[in-house]
Amino acid sequence: MGTVVTLHADKLPTPETLGKVAVLMGGWSSEREVSLNSGQAVLAALQKRGVDAVGIDVDRATILAELQKGNFDRAFIVLHGPGGEDGVIQGALEVLNIPYTGSGVMASAIAMDKLRTKQLLGGANLPTPKYMQLDDDVDLNYVVAELGLPLMVKPALEGSSIGMSKVDEEQQIFSAYQLAAKYEGLVFAEQWVTGSEYTVAVLAGQALPVIRLETARAFYDYEAKYVSDDTQYHCPCGLSADEEARLQRLALSTFQTIGADGWGRVDIICDQDSKPYIIELNTVPGMTDHSLVPMAAKAAGIEFDELVYRIVVSTITEQGNGNNAEETNVNSR
C-alpha cells in the first residue's frame, strides 16, 4: 500500500476558514442524475462538518449570475461529463476568481476527451490499449485487422461508460459506432484487453489503496457502476505490495502527464501477463454510495465526511493546481 495523504485531521483548517462553499452539481450532461446524487452526498458531508455549503443545480443560462450573486469563497465541483468535467465550469470560475476543487482548465479538458488522453499518454510512452478513430466510412475489415476481436467502441466525451459497447463480431462495429455517435464528440474503437480491472484514486498528490473490480457483466458499464448489487470491489486488491505500488506509480504518472491535480481516479486493466494498460483518467469521479474514491479513502482510514472536507481544503493549500488556489499553508495552522 502506498503512502497516503500526509495532511493530518488535527491540522485541517476550521470550517469558518473555508467561508461559503458552492457545491456545483447536476448540469446538462447525460450524467446529470449521477451528478445530482454525488452532489447531495457532498453537500450533506460538508454541512455535517459545519461548512457553510450551498447546493447549486447548475443551469447553463443562470449559473454565472448565481455564482456572482452568491458571494462564494470557493466551489466544490461535482459535475460529471461535458459542461462540468471538461474545463467549461473551471474556466467560468477562473474568470470569477473563485477557487475550486480538482484539476484546472487544461487538464480537465484533456481528461474529458478519452481520445486526446490516449494520444497524450502514447506520446509520453505510457501504456494504453491500441485504438482507431471511427467515422461513417469506417473500414470494418481494417479495424478488425488492426485491433482484433473483441474490441470496445466508445464516444470520446462521455463518462460513466455511457454509449460504450463491447463488440464480439465484425458486423457489430457499425451499430456500436452509431450508438456512440449519438453523443457529442468523436468516436473510437479500442483494443480489448482481457484481464483484471483496477482503479487507483489520487488525493492531494498521493495514491490511495488500489481497488480491483469484478462484474458478471461484459464490462464495467453504467449498470455495474450505479445499479447492480452484484459488482464486487476488492480492497485489498489481491496484488503483492510491489505490484500495487507499480499501479499507484502509474496512476500518479498519468496525473502528472495530463496535468491533473487535487483529486481524481485512474482506471487500469492488467492483462493475463500482468501488463498494465491505462484506460482513462477521471478528474471529477462519482461520489455516490457505489463510488470508488470513497471506498479507497475508507481503506486508507479516511471516512467520507473527512474525504470531502480534505478535497475542499485543497482549494486553500499551496498545491498549486492552476485553479486560483489561495496561497495558504494548511500545515501551518
BAVO-467838 format. One line per field, with one value per atom (N, C-alpha, C): y, z, x. Coordinates in pm, whole numbers, plus 50000, padded with zeros to 5 digits. Example, Ala and Ser with C-alpha at 12.3 -4.5 7.8 and 13.67 -1.06 7.14 Angstrom:
# BAVO-467838
Y	c(49431 49550 49670 49775 49894 50003)
Z	c(50780 50780 50780 50708 50714 50787)
X	c(51319 51230 51320 51285 51367 51290)
This chain:
# BAVO-467838
Y	c(49880 50000 50124 50221 50341 50437 50537 50639 50719 50738 50809 50953 51035 51178 51217 51311 51348 51458 51513 51622 51563 51583 51522 51596 51522 51581 51696 51687 51794 51920 51915 52031 52090 52034 52088 52222 52315 52444 52428 52525 52521 52548 52506 52534 52682 52766 52910 52961 52896 52936 52916 52817 52786 52888 52957 53053 52985 53049 52999 52916 52793 52699 52664 52681 52640 52496 52407 52269 52260 52250 52255 52114 52090 51955 51964 51848 51844 51870 51992 52027 51973 51970 51935 51814 51741 51626 51502 51394 51268 51205 51258 51208 51293 51369 51462 51393 51281 51216 51166 51111 51067 51187 51298 51418 51470 51467 51511 51424 51293 51202 51230 51248 51280 51412 51511 51644 51648 51578 51574 51510 51405 51340 51434 51506 51601 51715 51768 51878 51838 51721 51673 51656 51604 51583 51715 51814 51944 52011 52006 52067 51997 51865 51788 51833 51874 51922 52070 52131 52270 52372 52328 52420 52491 52619 52696 52662 52549 52497 52511 52549 52569 52487 52405 52326 52407 52395 52463 52362 52347 52265 52353 52322 52411 52414 52534 52558 52652 52618 52695 52843 52872 53010 53097 53034 53112 53097 53001 52970 53086 53163 53274 53379 53410 53508 53456 53326 53268 53275 53244 53247 53390 53485 53624 53678 53645 53697 53627 53504 53425 53460 53541 53578 53455 53359 53235 53252 53186 53190 53082 52975 52864 52773 52681 52591 52448 52358 52214 52164 52124 52079 51931 51898 51758 51738 51808 51798 51694 51594 51490 51515 51487 51495 51635 51652 51781 51895 52009 52125 52138 52027 52032 51970 51871 51797 51825 51914 51933 52069 52141 52271 52389 52364 52474 52547 52475 52540 52589 52517 52561 52699 52716 52844 52957 52926 53027 53069 52971 53001 53078 53051 53130 53277 53301 53438 53509 53435 53493 53496 53439 53435 53361 53249 53164 53036 53011 52885 52765 52656 52539 52410 52303 52174 52109 52022 51941 52008 51954 51998 52129 52194 52319 52299 52407 52407 52309 52317 52235 52086 52045 51903 51850 51931 51889 51863 51954 51941 51817 51795 51679 51549 51538 51413 51378 51478 51452 51389 51418 51365 51239 51123 50997 50977 51023 51006 51091 51218 51306 51255 51205 51149 51035 50945 50832 50880 50981 51034 51092 51162 51223 51116 51015 50906 50833 50810 50744 50825 50956 51044 51044 51013 51007 50866 50774 50634 50566 50606 50539 50438 50320 50212 50235 50226 50235 50145 50084 49992 50061 49984 50036 50086 50181 50241 50293 50320 50380 50470 50588 50676 50618 50626 50575 50690 50666 50761 50685 50757 50694 50601 50623 50542 50436 50395 50302 50173 50131 50006 49897 49818 49719 49618 49575 49477 49533 49660 49723 49737 49776 49790 49657 49550 49418 49373 49400 49361 49432 49557 49635 49608 49589 49581 49442 49358 49225 49229 49114 49099 49015 49045 49155 49290 49398 49532 49619 49738 49833 49950 50001 50124 50226 50347 50447 50586 50662 50806 50873 50966 51023 51113 51172 51276 51238 51110 51069 50995 51000 50926 50822 50754 50653 50540 50517 50410 50432 50553 50584 50578 50509 50499 50399 50324 50227 50091 50016 49883 49789 49666 49561 49495 49481 49423 49288 49183 49048 49004 49065 49025 49149 49133 49246 49324 49253 49321 49407 49393 49473 49610 49629 49752 49875 49869 49990 50029 49931 49965 50021 49969 50024 50167 50190 50326 50421 50376 50460 50497 50401 50430 50535 50519 50614 50751 50753 50879 50964 50908 50987 51094 51074 51167 51263 51373 51475 51424 51469 51437 51321 51286 51179 51042 50939 50801 50722 50629 50547 50403 50313 50173 50148 50058 50032 49882 49844 49704 49652 49532 49470 49404 49433 49372 49277 49150 49050 49044 49063 49060 49118 49169 49223 49375 49430 49576 49635 49743 49810 49959 50022 50168 50223 50336 50398 50542 50569 50704 50784 50912 51003 51117 51149 51256 51336 51464 51556 51504 51451 51408 51271 51198 51065 50964 50844 50736 50660 50638 50563 50413 50327 50183 50146 50052 50009 49921 49939 49857 49770 49643 49554 49538 49553 49547 49411 49363 49234 49241 49219 49224 49105 49059 48948 48997 49129 49184 49182 49214 49208 49300 49415 49506 49593 49678 49761 49879 49853 49952 50032 50114 50201 50119 50008 49922 49870 49823 49770 49878 50000 50109 50163 50177 50253 50177 50061 49993 49856 49775 49635 49620 49526 49491 49372 49322 49206 49244 49371 49415 49402 49345 49325 49417 49471 49562 49503 49478 49411 49510 49536 49624 49577 49510 49496 49430 49469 49428 49291 49231 49098 49096 49211 49220 49220 49184 49198 49346 49375 49515 49583 49511 49569 49595 49499 49515 49630 49642 49752 49886 49890 50014 50053 49954 49983 50051 50003 50066 50206 50223 50356 50454 50410 50498 50531 50433 50456 50558 50548 50645 50786 50798 50930 50984 50897 50941 50989 50922 50964 51102 51124 51255 51362 51335 51434 51463 51360 51377 51463 51439 51516 51654 51669 51797 51805 51689 51687 51717 51752 51789 51772 51781 51779 51639 51587 51451 51395 51265 51202 51052 50986 50840 50794 50697 50641 50495 50457 50320 50245 50125 50046 49901 49839 49695 49628 49518 49438 49311 49283 49166 49038 48926 48797 48778 48865 48863 48972 49032 49137 49269 49286 49414 49513 49632 49729 49817 49853 49946 50053 50178 50288 50301 50301 50313 50459 50524 50664 50729 50861 50942 51018 51008 51082 51194 51319 51432 51474 51429 51451 51318 51225 51093 51101 50995 50988 50986 51038 51038 50982 50877 50811 50694 50620 50505 50390 50395 50293 50339 50457 50519 50466 50477 50411 50495 50626 50708 50701 50712 50695 50558 50453 50319 50316 50371 50372 50457 50570 50656 50586 50515 50443 50337 50270 50170 50234 50363 50437 50503 50476 50532 50669 50708 50839 50818 50854 50839 50943 50922 51004 51152 51188 51330 51396 51323 51379 51388 51289 51292 51418 51443 51561 51689 51691 51808 51832 51724 51738 51789 51743 51788 51938 51988 52132 52212 52153 52220 52240 52152 52164 52296 52364 52493 52604 52580 52683 52635 52537 52490 52542 52510 52555 52451 52360 52254 52306 52422 52491 52415 52396 52323 52417 52542 52634 52672 52659 52690 52800 52900 53013 52976 52867 52828 52939 52966 53071 53023 53114 53078 53068 52960 52938 52801 52790 52663 52599 52497 52432 52373 52318 52252 52348 52479 52575 52614 52568 52608 52525)
Z	c(50000 50000 50000 49917 49906 50021 50030 50133 50107 50213 50199 50244 50224 50244 50377 50374 50491 50574 50528 50598 50711 50837 50950 50985 51037 51065 51163 51260 51360 51305 51181 51120 51008 50988 50887 50936 50845 50886 50936 51010 51062 50950 50968 50867 50835 50937 50915 50816 50816 50724 50580 50554 50416 50361 50450 50404 50344 50247 50183 50060 50057 49953 49864 49734 49638 49596 49614 49568 49434 49326 49191 49143 49111 49074 48962 48912 48810 48672 48623 48490 48380 48258 48142 48065 48121 48051 48073 48004 48020 48156 48231 48366 48474 48436 48530 48658 48645 48763 48858 48801 48884 48957 48886 48946 49061 49043 49150 49273 49253 49366 49436 49355 49411 49486 49426 49485 49617 49626 49751 49863 49828 49928 49975 49882 49917 50001 49960 50033 50178 50196 50331 50415 50354 50428 50473 50385 50421 50531 50518 50619 50754 50749 50872 50942 50864 50921 50960 50946 50987 50882 50756 50648 50598 50569 50509 50361 50331 50194 50137 50009 49940 49811 49792 49670 49555 49438 49318 49206 49157 49038 48918 48854 48753 48627 48589 48464 48378 48253 48162 48159 48166 48148 48272 48391 48514 48604 48575 48672 48700 48597 48620 48713 48691 48777 48920 48935 49069 49144 49075 49140 49177 49090 49119 49236 49240 49346 49480 49474 49596 49688 49641 49722 49779 49692 49736 49747 49847 49867 49790 49757 49681 49630 49541 49483 49487 49519 49512 49387 49287 49159 49168 49152 49147 49020 48916 48787 48702 48655 48572 48424 48339 48196 48140 48010 47943 48018 48022 48091 48233 48291 48429 48454 48370 48389 48278 48187 48066 48057 48168 48169 48153 48118 48095 48226 48328 48455 48522 48500 48558 48501 48369 48308 48361 48382 48437 48577 48658 48794 48793 48696 48682 48656 48566 48533 48656 48735 48854 48974 48957 49063 49187 49163 49272 49273 49378 49385 49380 49318 49302 49320 49346 49368 49236 49245 49129 49034 48913 48812 48748 48686 48616 48479 48403 48274 48176 48159 48059 48089 48211 48246 48240 48282 48277 48133 48044 47903 47840 47869 47810 47863 47995 48055 48015 47991 47950 47812 47728 47593 47594 47596 47607 47491 47371 47255 47268 47307 47324 47439 47543 47656 47608 47528 47478 47390 47310 47225 47308 47415 47502 47580 47630 47701 47610 47486 47391 47366 47357 47335 47452 47571 47691 47720 47626 47641 47762 47795 47899 47834 47890 47824 47821 47702 47685 47567 47568 47459 47323 47217 47082 47048 46956 46925 46782 46732 46599 46605 46548 46536 46431 46457 46364 46304 46184 46122 46037 45962 45884 45775 45733 45626 45679 45802 45867 45784 45770 45702 45809 45816 45923 45920 45802 45790 45846 45817 45862 46014 46071 46217 46285 46235 46295 46276 46160 46134 46228 46261 46347 46496 46537 46680 46726 46633 46671 46729 46765 46829 46956 47058 47066 47076 47071 47090 47154 47196 47256 47161 47155 47082 47185 47180 47283 47223 47279 47249 47330 47270 47336 47454 47455 47553 47660 47670 47771 47885 48003 48117 48160 48273 48330 48232 48136 48034 47944 47941 47856 47709 47628 47485 47445 47541 47511 47477 47391 47352 47337 47387 47356 47226 47132 47001 46989 46963 46951 46805 46716 46576 46488 46373 46285 46247 46220 46173 46282 46408 46517 46529 46461 46481 46440 46323 46275 46364 46413 46503 46636 46682 46803 46777 46658 46620 46619 46561 46554 46693 46787 46925 46986 46972 47030 46965 46834 46760 46796 46873 46921 47020 47075 47176 47113 47179 47128 47118 47018 47007 46914 46907 46820 46881 46796 46837 46802 46888 46857 46901 46837 46876 46952 47048 47134 47148 47144 47164 47296 47291 47413 47488 47616 47700 47797 47789 47881 48005 48119 48243 48358 48458 48578 48572 48619 48615 48753 48755 48881 48869 48984 48984 49097 49071 49168 49191 49311 49347 49388 49353 49388 49469 49580 49667 49715 49682 49726 49693 49572 49526 49574 49640 49690 49632 49602 49553 49671 49669 49774 49742 49836 49810 49682 49608 49480 49503 49419 49423 49298 49315 49200 49182 49057 49025 48964 48998 48942 48914 48787 48748 48661 48673 48589 48451 48431 48303 48205 48080 47976 48009 48072 48119 48228 48287 48399 48345 48309 48242 48342 48290 48375 48478 48433 48523 48636 48602 48704 48800 48751 48833 48931 48886 48965 49008 48950 48975 49038 48978 49018 49158 49233 49364 49354 49231 49211 49188 49156 49133 49262 49251 49369 49364 49480 49493 49595 49552 49638 49680 49809 49864 50007 50031 49945 49812 49712 49574 49537 49624 49597 49530 49494 49435 49545 49507 49601 49626 49731 49763 49648 49584 49473 49352 49323 49209 49233 49355 49387 49376 49427 49419 49273 49186 49044 48984 49017 48965 49023 49148 49209 49140 49111 49041 48901 48835 48700 48706 48808 48822 48844 48928 48954 48829 48751 48625 48527 48525 48440 48480 48610 48662 48618 48636 48604 48454 48373 48228 48178 48231 48189 48253 48364 48437 48539 48579 48675 48815 48903 49039 49132 49261 49362 49397 49313 49337 49205 49200 49079 49087 48973 48970 48835 48836 48714 48704 48591 48568 48485 48529 48467 48451 48340 48321 48308 48380 48368 48291 48185 48104 48174 48106 48168 48198 48142 48173 48274 48336 48438 48381 48249 48191 48206 48264 48286 48164 48145 48040 48103 48081 48132 48044 48105 48031 48026 48141 48142 48275 48276 48397 48421 48541 48580 48674 48635 48719 48816 48793 48888 48904 48978 48993 49070 49058 49132 49282 49353 49500 49555 49489 49534 49624 49669 49756 49682 49548 49469 49424 49465 49407 49466 49385 49416 49499 49477 49555 49705 49746 49888 49943 49862 49906 49932 49839 49855 49974 49992 50106 50238 50243 50366 50399 50295 50316 50370 50343 50394 50528 50584 50713 50707 50588 50570 50543 50637 50619 50520 50471 50362 50396 50515 50551 50550 50601 50603 50461 50379 50240 50170 50183 50120 50174 50305 50369 50317 50305 50256 50112 50032 49893 49885 49963 49958 50022 50121 50182 50080 49981 49880 49804 49809 49741 49815 49938 50012 50053 49980 50007 49902 49918 49823 49716 49692 49595 49453 49429 49300 49180 49170 49055 48946 48951 48845 48848 48964 48970 49071 49072 49162 49308 49340 49479 49557 49677 49758 49820 49847 49900 50052 50102 50245 50276 50372 50408 50518 50481 50577 50693 50665 50770 50877 50848 50948 51045 51021 51106 51232)
X	c(50085 50000 50088 50056 50137 50113 50198 50182 50056 49978 49852 49871 49771 49776 49840 49930 50008 49942 49833 49766 49682 49722 49654 49526 49427 49296 49306 49400 49410 49476 49526 49587 49501 49384 49294 49238 49214 49158 49014 48968 48832 48731 48605 48503 48489 48508 48496 48601 48718 48825 48785 48702 48661 48563 48492 48392 48271 48210 48089 48126 48078 48116 47997 48013 47911 47939 47841 47854 47782 47859 47803 47772 47646 47601 47497 47457 47353 47408 47387 47436 47348 47401 47319 47373 47468 47524 47437 47472 47399 47423 47518 47547 47482 47382 47317 47268 47199 47141 47250 47357 47469 47529 47543 47599 47512 47381 47292 47307 47319 47339 47472 47578 47709 47704 47641 47637 47563 47454 47379 47461 47536 47621 47732 47793 47899 47843 47729 47666 47637 47578 47544 47670 47777 47901 47962 47964 48019 47936 47806 47720 47734 47754 47775 47902 48002 48128 48122 48006 47990 48026 48043 48077 47951 47965 47855 47849 47785 47780 47641 47634 47507 47508 47407 47398 47340 47400 47350 47335 47212 47186 47219 47329 47386 47301 47263 47191 47275 47289 47375 47337 47208 47162 47180 47188 47185 47307 47394 47499 47593 47631 47723 47661 47535 47468 47456 47424 47412 47544 47652 47783 47823 47792 47826 47744 47617 47530 47554 47605 47616 47731 47825 47941 48012 48040 48103 48254 48309 48453 48527 48456 48516 48405 48439 48339 48389 48299 48325 48254 48331 48274 48241 48112 48069 47987 48026 47960 48033 47961 48021 47989 48086 48060 48076 48038 48053 47984 48050 47996 48047 48092 48137 48272 48305 48429 48530 48493 48573 48641 48646 48712 48618 48492 48398 48366 48320 48287 48414 48525 48652 48692 48673 48705 48618 48489 48399 48443 48482 48527 48658 48743 48866 48833 48740 48702 48644 48565 48503 48597 48717 48818 48769 48701 48654 48737 48815 48892 48798 48844 48758 48837 48766 48829 48870 48969 49006 49102 49107 49203 49162 49261 49238 49177 49169 49102 49166 49297 49363 49349 49384 49380 49237 49141 49001 48958 48994 48956 49019 49146 49215 49158 49143 49097 48955 48872 48735 48731 48828 48834 48921 48858 48932 49028 48990 49076 49202 49188 49304 49391 49328 49404 49494 49438 49516 49632 49606 49712 49825 49788 49889 49965 49894 49960 50059 50016 50105 50231 50214 50330 50426 50373 50456 50506 50481 50522 50459 50336 50261 50167 50151 50077 49926 49867 49723 49686 49568 49533 49535 49567 49564 49424 49415 49285 49284 49162 49143 49021 49032 48915 48821 48691 48591 48510 48455 48364 48263 48180 48074 48127 48252 48310 48406 48384 48475 48493 48618 48651 48657 48551 48540 48654 48692 48800 48931 48955 49079 49080 48967 48958 48989 48928 48950 49093 49149 49288 49384 49353 49442 49422 49296 49267 49225 49184 49138 48997 48947 48817 48834 48753 48657 48728 48647 48701 48593 48632 48539 48518 48395 48366 48317 48375 48348 48326 48232 48230 48340 48411 48528 48495 48375 48346 48245 48210 48114 48184 48123 48173 48071 48100 48011 47979 48066 48050 47930 47876 47761 47802 47721 47746 47851 47906 48011 47951 48019 47974 48093 48077 48174 48129 48222 48191 48262 48185 48242 48255 48177 48178 48191 48255 48284 48159 48048 47927 47861 47907 47851 47918 48029 48107 48029 47962 47895 47777 47700 47590 47643 47757 47819 47866 47920 47961 47841 47729 47610 47559 47565 47524 47615 47745 47840 47830 47799 47793 47671 47578 47464 47508 47626 47677 47778 47800 47890 48032 48105 48246 48275 48403 48449 48420 48434 48413 48538 48576 48693 48670 48743 48746 48875 48868 48983 49005 49129 49168 49110 49053 49001 49117 49126 49229 49162 49197 49142 49230 49167 49244 49165 49235 49172 49168 49057 49038 49060 49138 49172 49143 49128 49115 49199 49265 49355 49308 49263 49224 49347 49346 49455 49396 49460 49413 49534 49534 49640 49779 49795 49926 49969 49881 49913 49814 49864 49778 49720 49590 49522 49528 49485 49487 49412 49465 49409 49286 49185 49064 49059 49029 49005 48855 48808 48667 48633 48516 48473 48324 48287 48147 48113 47989 47943 47902 47897 47856 47973 47946 48051 48167 48137 48241 48180 48262 48218 48138 48012 47929 47845 47754 47672 47594 47536 47458 47546 47665 47755 47801 47818 47868 47765 47640 47544 47420 47394 47268 47288 47372 47385 47443 47388 47442 47537 47557 47644 47789 47814 47952 48032 48151 48236 48356 48390 48503 48600 48721 48818 48926 48932 49034 49063 49174 49292 49260 49337 49308 49361 49442 49495 49631 49684 49817 49923 50044 50155 50181 50255 50285 50359 50450 50525 50435 50345 50253 50156 50107 50015 50087 50209 50287 50313 50331 50353 50230 50111 49990 49972 50007 49997 50091 50213 50307 50256 50196 50143 50029 49944 49835 49889 49990 50049 50117 50182 50243 50137 50022 49911 49863 49845 49805 49903 50031 50133 50138 50122 50127 50012 49893 49775 49774 49845 49844 49733 49679 49569 49620 49527 49566 49447 49475 49370 49323 49235 49184 49135 49115 49068 49087 49074 49081 49132 49223 49278 49235 49176 49131 49235 49268 49375 49329 49363 49342 49477 49496 49618 49583 49658 49628 49673 49660 49689 49836 49921 50064 50100 49997 50013 50064 50059 50098 49984 50009 49903 49877 49750 49709 49620 49653 49571 49447 49331 49205 49159 49156 49115 49146 49137 49154 49025 48971 48851 48890 48866 48904 48794 48670 48561 48487 48545 48482 48351 48271 48146 48168 48069 48073 47942 47890 47768 47803 47699 47724 47788 47793 47861 48000 48042 48161 48291 48396 48522 48618 48622 48714 48681 48554 48524 48564 48551 48593 48743 48820 48965 49006 48940 48971 48942 48831 48795 48899 48950 49055 49183 49200 49316 49286 49168 49133 49069 49020 48957 48808 48724 48579 48528 48406 48352 48351 48303 48294 48432 48532 48667 48725 48695 48740 48689 48561 48500 48563 48585 48644 48786 48864 49000 49003 48908 48905 48880 48786 48758 48871 48938 49053 49165 49173 49280 49273 49160 49149 49221 49265 49339 49478 49531 49666 49761 49887 49990 50017 49923 49948 49952 49890 49908 49858 49727 49673 49624 49667 49629 49483 49418 49276 49249 49341 49325 49335 49405 49421 49490 49439 49496 49626 49717 49848 49842 49784 49773 49829 49920 49976 49893 49816 49727 49805 49924 50001 50050 50044 50092 49983 49862 49750 49747)
